[in-house]
């Protein structure tokens, strides 16, 4: 399913430790319109736990998490 998701903006936070990926995700929301998708790429294991918490609090939606080679992508739909 995540192979079919097309991001409107990619935030590459690989090599960045927490809170770097979270800050990238926050900045990225201003770069897309409501309904569009941001892909956050990270190799920090804490991001997979922390980012969904922030997404829920911020009122956005996680639509998928894809495991890559050495990193993963979290797809977020901007809801507001």
C-alpha positions as CSV (number, residue, x, y, z in Angstrom):
1,X,0.0,0.0,0.0
2,X,2.7,2.5,0.9
3,X,4.3,1.9,-2.5
4,X,1.3,3.6,-4.1
5,X,1.6,6.7,-1.9
6,X,3.0,9.7,-3.7
7,X,4.4,12.5,-1.5
8,X,3.9,16.1,-2.4
9,X,7.0,17.0,-0.3
10,X,9.9,14.9,1.0
11,X,11.6,15.8,4.2
12,X,14.9,13.9,4.4
13,X,15.9,13.8,8.0
14,X,18.3,10.8,7.7
15,X,21.3,11.2,9.8
16,X,19.5,13.5,12.2
17,X,18.8,12.5,15.8
18,X,15.7,13.4,17.7
19,X,14.3,16.0,17.7
20,X,15.6,16.7,14.2
21,X,13.1,14.5,12.3
22,X,10.2,15.9,14.3
23,X,11.3,19.5,13.5
24,X,11.6,18.6,9.8
25,X,8.1,17.3,9.9
26,X,6.7,20.4,11.5
27,X,8.5,22.7,9.0
28,X,7.3,20.5,6.1
29,X,3.6,21.0,6.9
30,X,3.9,24.7,5.9
31,X,5.3,23.6,2.5
32,X,2.1,21.6,1.5
33,X,-1.6,22.5,1.2
34,X,-4.3,20.8,3.3
35,X,-4.9,17.3,1.9
36,X,-1.4,17.0,0.5
37,X,1.2,14.4,1.8
38,X,4.6,14.9,3.4
39,X,7.0,12.0,3.5
40,X,9.5,12.1,6.4
41,X,12.6,9.9,5.9
42,X,14.5,9.0,9.0
43,X,16.9,6.4,10.3
44,X,16.4,7.5,14.0
45,X,14.4,4.7,15.7
46,X,12.8,7.2,18.1
47,X,11.1,8.9,15.2
48,X,8.8,6.0,14.5
49,X,7.5,6.3,18.1
50,X,7.5,10.1,18.5
51,X,6.3,11.3,15.1
52,X,2.9,9.6,15.3
53,X,2.3,11.2,18.7
54,X,3.0,14.7,17.3
55,X,0.9,14.0,14.2
56,X,-2.1,13.1,16.3
57,X,-1.7,16.2,18.6
58,X,-1.3,18.5,15.6
59,X,-4.4,17.1,14.0
60,X,-2.8,15.5,10.9
61,X,-3.0,11.9,9.8
62,X,-0.4,9.1,9.3
63,X,-1.3,7.3,6.2
64,X,1.5,4.8,6.1
65,X,5.0,3.8,7.3
66,X,7.4,2.2,4.8
67,X,10.5,0.3,5.9
68,X,13.4,1.1,3.5
69,X,17.0,-0.1,3.4
70,X,18.6,1.6,6.5
71,X,15.7,4.1,6.9
72,X,12.0,4.3,6.9
73,X,9.4,6.8,5.5
74,X,6.5,8.1,7.4
75,X,3.7,9.5,5.2
76,X,1.6,12.3,6.8
77,X,-1.5,13.9,5.3
78,X,-1.9,17.6,6.3
79,X,-5.4,17.9,7.7
80,X,-5.5,21.6,8.6
